Amino acid sequence: MTVAILVTLLFLAAANGANDVSKGVSTLAGAGVTAYRTAVAWGAVTTLFGALLSIEVGRSMGKLFSNGIVDGAPTAAFALAVLVGATSWVAFASLARLPVSTTQAIIGALVGAGLVLAPTSVQWSGVLQRFVLPLLLSIVVAYGISAALAIGVQLIRRRRAAGNPEIVTVGVSPIGGGGASAKERQAGQSTDGAGGQANRARLITVLHWVSSGATGCARGLNDTPKIAAVGGFALLPAGFSATSVSLMVATAMAVGSLFGIRVARTLGERVVRMSHTEGFTANATTACLVGAGAVLALPMSTTQVSTGAIVGSAGGQLSRISGRTLRDFAIAWTATPVCAGLVAAVVLGFAA
């Protein structure tokens, strides 16, 4: 049983990496800054850094997932059921190119297995107040912050354009549509100065890379304690230390991140065509919220925060957003806790 739990835990961490690495790097590739393979590699490195950092910083989050949902003494079979429930759904979503929430999958699996373990053991009030509300509010806050930043940038551009109509800022046009043409950019360079344009382009490029890395780090910091906590139900009594479990989860998460190109393309291209600046603001918003949530032990879904920030990056230009893609995301997010919970309940029912 211990071996099965360990293997399933590593599969969950790897599936998390494959699905969630896109949340920080999709804007890099979607805005044309770099290729998807390079962006994903950058996400894997920064995720590993955040995951290792979580060993010291993320203890509160780990405790929350260890005893904040199910009140009772979980068995080894319970741990395996939760891992199988969460892993099966996250792996399926990754293959289907759907960005889903590992946090939601773990919560759903914990509740599903908890109902089989002991129906009265599920702390429903705690689930609502300490898990569901932070998840929902984080989406709204992410959208609001990102939209405010986007509108602020748009106002600055309009004022600059009013002062000198011939100036066109390089590095902020959406790649693949909706932006300035090459001739317009050349005209802007001739009036605003090639040197100034190049410096602005380099600056926004650096900021975009940094914000993307910060998002990857925050994601590793946020998700590692949750996954390790579920495995810890059975692995800690079997002689593993909390640090060794976290190290294994961090490594598997980083390796799995290298296979996250499929989901990254979905977020980078199908939600909204982002400009350089929009990608930076979306990542900065995601990194700040998810990082703060990890430190304060407020469960947040990097998937949902990132999606909210990417949608908000369009500002008031709602016509640029793909409603069909967001509908697919909403369906997948709704199905996540239900499907993970059902699988966990079935597995524990057979194992009991």
ZIFENNOR-V506865 format. One record per residue. SS is DSSP state (~ for helix, > for strand, _ for the rest). D_CENTER is the distance of its C-alpha to the mean C-alpha in Angstrom with 2 decimals. Layout:
# ZIFENNOR-V506865
SS:D_CENTER / SS:D_CENTER
This chain:
# ZIFENNOR-V506865
_:30.74 / ~:29.22 / ~:28.70 / ~:27.06 / ~:24.65 / ~:23.84 / ~:23.33 / ~:21.13 / ~:19.00 / ~:18.55 / ~:17.79 / ~:15.00 / ~:13.49 / ~:14.09 / ~:12.68 / ~:9.38 / ~:9.59 / ~:10.77 / ~:8.20 / ~:4.86 / _:6.85 / ~:7.12 / ~:4.33 / ~:6.84 / ~:9.91 / ~:10.45 / ~:12.23 / ~:14.50 / ~:15.79 / ~:15.74 / _:17.88 / _:20.11 / _:19.66 / _:19.49 / _:19.38 / ~:16.39 / ~:17.72 / ~:18.00 / ~:14.56 / ~:13.10 / ~:15.64 / ~:14.64 / ~:11.01 / ~:12.68 / ~:15.05 / ~:12.90 / ~:10.66 / ~:14.11 / ~:15.34 / ~:12.83 / ~:13.40 / ~:17.10 / ~:17.04 / ~:15.71 / ~:19.02 / ~:20.79 / ~:18.46 / _:16.48 / ~:19.60 / ~:19.51 / ~:16.18 / ~:17.77 / ~:20.90 / ~:19.28 / ~:17.99 / ~:21.30 / ~:23.59 / _:21.93 / _:21.89 / >:24.82 / _:28.00 / _:30.03 / _:30.50 / _:28.09 / _:29.78 / ~:28.77 / ~:28.80 / ~:26.45 / ~:23.91 / ~:24.31 / ~:23.97 / ~:20.67 / ~:19.29 / ~:20.78 / ~:19.50 / ~:15.80 / ~:16.17 / ~:18.17 / ~:15.81 / ~:12.59 / ~:15.04 / ~:16.67 / ~:13.67 / ~:12.85 / ~:16.54 / _:16.57 / _:13.89 / _:11.99 / _:8.21 / _:8.44 / _:7.45 / ~:8.88 / ~:9.79 / ~:11.78 / ~:13.28 / ~:14.51 / ~:15.93 / ~:17.61 / ~:19.01 / ~:20.32 / ~:22.02 / ~:23.45 / ~:24.84 / ~:25.99 / ~:28.06 / ~:29.82 / ~:30.31 / _:31.82 / ~:31.22 / ~:31.99 / ~:29.51 / >:26.44 / _:25.99 / ~:25.29 / ~:25.68 / ~:23.28 / ~:20.67 / ~:21.07 / ~:21.34 / ~:19.02 / ~:16.17 / ~:16.49 / ~:17.44 / ~:14.68 / ~:12.07 / ~:14.24 / ~:15.23 / ~:11.89 / ~:11.48 / ~:15.06 / ~:14.91 / ~:12.06 / ~:14.18 / ~:17.30 / ~:16.56 / ~:15.33 / ~:18.30 / ~:20.68 / ~:19.85 / ~:20.27 / ~:23.52 / ~:24.72 / ~:24.35 / ~:26.15 / ~:28.95 / ~:29.43 / ~:29.78 / ~:32.29 / ~:34.34 / ~:34.45 / ~:35.44 / ~:38.11 / ~:39.53 / _:39.63 / _:38.91 / _:39.04 / _:36.04 / _:32.88 / _:29.92 / _:28.73 / _:25.10 / _:23.81 / _:24.76 / _:22.35 / _:22.65 / _:24.13 / _:25.72 / _:26.56 / _:27.26 / _:30.44 / _:32.63 / ~:33.75 / ~:37.12 / ~:35.66 / ~:33.65 / ~:36.84 / ~:38.75 / ~:36.35 / ~:36.81 / ~:40.55 / ~:40.70 / ~:37.99 / _:38.62 / ~:36.92 / ~:36.28 / ~:34.48 / ~:32.33 / ~:31.43 / ~:30.59 / ~:28.23 / ~:26.55 / ~:26.19 / ~:24.88 / ~:22.09 / ~:21.22 / ~:21.05 / ~:18.99 / ~:16.46 / ~:16.23 / ~:16.07 / ~:13.31 / ~:11.20 / ~:12.25 / ~:11.62 / ~:7.90 / ~:8.06 / ~:10.47 / ~:8.82 / ~:6.01 / ~:9.26 / ~:11.13 / ~:9.29 / ~:9.05 / ~:12.32 / ~:14.69 / ~:13.67 / ~:14.31 / ~:17.30 / ~:18.73 / ~:19.12 / ~:20.87 / ~:22.85 / ~:24.71 / ~:26.84 / ~:26.38 / _:27.49 / _:30.75 / _:31.28 / _:31.56 / _:28.16 / _:27.10 / ~:23.83 / ~:23.35 / ~:24.07 / ~:21.63 / ~:18.79 / ~:20.01 / ~:20.04 / ~:16.52 / ~:15.37 / ~:17.53 / ~:16.52 / ~:12.78 / ~:13.84 / ~:16.27 / ~:14.06 / ~:11.73 / _:14.95 / _:15.00 / _:11.83 / ~:13.92 / ~:14.47 / ~:11.06 / ~:10.69 / ~:14.03 / ~:13.15 / ~:10.60 / ~:12.89 / ~:16.09 / _:16.23 / _:14.77 / _:16.78 / _:18.59 / _:17.38 / _:19.75 / ~:19.38 / ~:19.42 / ~:17.02 / ~:14.35 / ~:15.11 / ~:15.08 / ~:11.75 / ~:10.18 / ~:12.58 / ~:11.74 / ~:8.02 / ~:9.28 / ~:12.16 / ~:10.85 / ~:8.26 / ~:11.03 / ~:13.68 / ~:12.34 / ~:12.40 / ~:15.88 / ~:17.20 / _:16.07 / _:14.47 / _:11.98 / _:8.88 / _:6.08 / ~:2.73 / ~:3.67 / ~:6.82 / ~:6.82 / ~:5.81 / ~:8.28 / ~:10.63 / ~:10.79 / ~:11.47 / ~:14.04 / ~:15.47 / _:16.02 / _:18.80 / _:20.69 / _:23.49 / _:23.60 / ~:22.32 / ~:24.32 / ~:21.88 / _:19.09 / _:19.18 / ~:19.95 / ~:20.21 / ~:16.68 / ~:15.41 / ~:17.97 / ~:16.72 / ~:13.16 / ~:14.98 / ~:17.16 / ~:14.55 / ~:12.80 / ~:16.39 / ~:17.38 / ~:14.67 / ~:16.35 / ~:19.73 / ~:19.65 / ~:18.20 / ~:20.78 / ~:23.59 / ~:23.12 / ~:23.04 / ~:26.13 / ~:27.96 / ~:27.39 / ~:28.57 / ~:31.43 / ~:32.70 / ~:32.26 / _:33.98
